[in-house]
Amino acid sequence: MKAPPFAYVRPATLDDVIAELAGGTGDVPSGKVLAGGQSLVPVLAMRLGRPATLVDINSVAELHGFEAIDGTGAGALRIGAAVRQRTVERADVTRAVPLIGMAMPFVGHRELRSRGTVVGSLAHADPAAELPAVAACLDATIEVAGPAGRRRVPAGDFFAGAMTTGAGPEDVVVSVDFPAARPGEGFGFAEIARRHGDFALAGVAAKVRVGGDGAVAQARLTGFGISDRPVTRDVTDLVRERDLREAMTELAAEVVDTAGDAHGSTGYRRRLFGVLAARELAKARGRAHTSAEEATR
Ligand SMILES: Cc1cc2nc3c(=O)[nH]c(=O)nc-3n(C[C@@H](O)[C@H](O)[C@H](O)COP(=O)(O)OP(=O)(O)OC[C@H]3O[C@@H](n4cnc5c(N)ncnc54)[C@H](O)[C@@H]3O)c2cc1C
């Protein structure tokens, strides 16, 4: 199928992007952001969207920023909205956020990642996508700009449902800040998909922090492909005190609420989640201990 007709603009400033996005009528948004086009173009070709104008953000210099920042004393990796997934995947600075490196090879294929953007994946908010899960697990901060100005939204509040976020139709996502790993933190990431490069049937991202005494101080787990958005739970008590496999089987019954489909029933996804969550939390805990030991050497 061919895309419906649309106008195409490529503004050079963020203010002009916001001006182009303004003023939709009814269900037809006036403009739609075009970043890497790896999700938007198929959506248009299938006629699942009919924006009047595609607003290409790739000429806005500010959106190409990609750097380590200091923030409020804690380091973070700031990724602008025009930065390609492949650029992030290949950069040395990305090692500051190990979960991104673990997740990125699962995001489609290398060819898609050379066009697709990190922020585009967050804005698209596919419930089975990897990068929204990483953002949720790390509690990344997402900067959004619109007619009312700029605001910073925690990832936990950003993902509002399948393909639905805290950014409105007249907003543009400017950047995302992923907190850098600190000594004593360890991570885990895994998914099961029908073929490599497909969206996940179920997946998990895990973060564990151990204290100076070697005990688990905090554990967070995010599941994806299991609900209409990434689902994050603080599992500190479970990791400290319980048999992980049993605890994650029980958690799966609570958090996996996606309907079954031709590729797997709800029960199958619960089983996947339970197995992956227990395994990746155990790995993350082991890596956290290694990181803590290395920090004291
Ligand atoms: C065959 C195939 C397989 C794929 N497999 C996977 C996979 O396994 N995992 C995965 O996560 N993804 C997968 N994808 C999608 C991934 O490749 C896209 O890169 C990603 O979802 C969107 O990034 P993009 O930069 O291409 O965004 P675009 O396609 O340009 O935009 C996607 C949506 O987000 C909006 N948007 C983009 N940027 C902004 C912004 N800055 N502000 C506001 N709104 C914005 C657009 O308006 C649009 O609605 C796959 C795609 C294809 C075609």
The ligand as a Gaussian input file, in Angstrom:
#p B3LYP/6-31G(d) Opt

LIG

0 1
 C       11.295000      -4.726000      10.421000
 C       11.396000      -3.886000      11.670000
 C       11.761000      -4.515000      12.858000
 C       11.866000      -3.756000      14.025000
 N       12.206000      -4.399000      15.171000
 C       12.291000      -3.675000      16.314000
 C       12.630000      -4.308000      17.554000
 O       12.886000      -5.516000      17.627000
 N       12.692000      -3.526000      18.662000
 C       12.417000      -2.188000      18.620000
 O       12.460000      -1.533000      19.660000
 N       12.112000      -1.563000      17.481000
 C       12.047000      -2.278000      16.325000
 N       11.702000      -1.634000      15.163000
 C       11.430000      -0.175000      15.198000
 C       12.726000       0.596000      15.277000
 O       13.538000       0.207000      14.204000
 C       12.537000       2.117000      15.194000
 O       13.790000       2.673000      15.051000
 C       11.954000       2.829000      16.386000
 O       10.785000       2.230000      16.871000
 C       11.546000       4.258000      16.045000
 O       12.646000       5.032000      15.830000
 P       12.701000       6.058000      14.601000
 O       13.777000       7.021000      14.949000
 O       12.836000       5.301000      13.332000
 O       11.299000       6.826000      14.714000
 P       10.233000       7.251000      13.600000
 O        9.820000       6.070000      12.813000
 O       10.711000       8.436000      12.853000
 O        9.066000       7.709000      14.566000
 C        8.323000       6.754000      15.313000
 C        7.185000       7.477000      16.060000
 O        7.728000       8.277000      17.108000
 C        7.453000       9.665000      16.850000
 N        8.679000      10.400000      17.166000
 C        9.945000      10.080000      16.769000
 N       10.826000      10.944000      17.292000
 C       10.106000      11.824000      18.029000
 C       10.446000      12.964000      18.810000
 N       11.710000      13.366000      18.960000
 N        9.461000      13.642000      19.430000
 C        8.164000      13.249000      19.310000
 N        7.779000      12.170000      18.584000
 C        8.735000      11.480000      17.947000
 C        7.057000       9.768000      15.386000
 O        6.202000      10.858000      15.144000
 C        6.369000       8.430000      15.176000
 O        5.057000       8.463000      15.679000
 C       11.599000      -2.359000      13.989000
 C       11.253000      -1.735000      12.788000
 C       11.140000      -2.480000      11.646000
 C       10.751000      -1.793000      10.360000

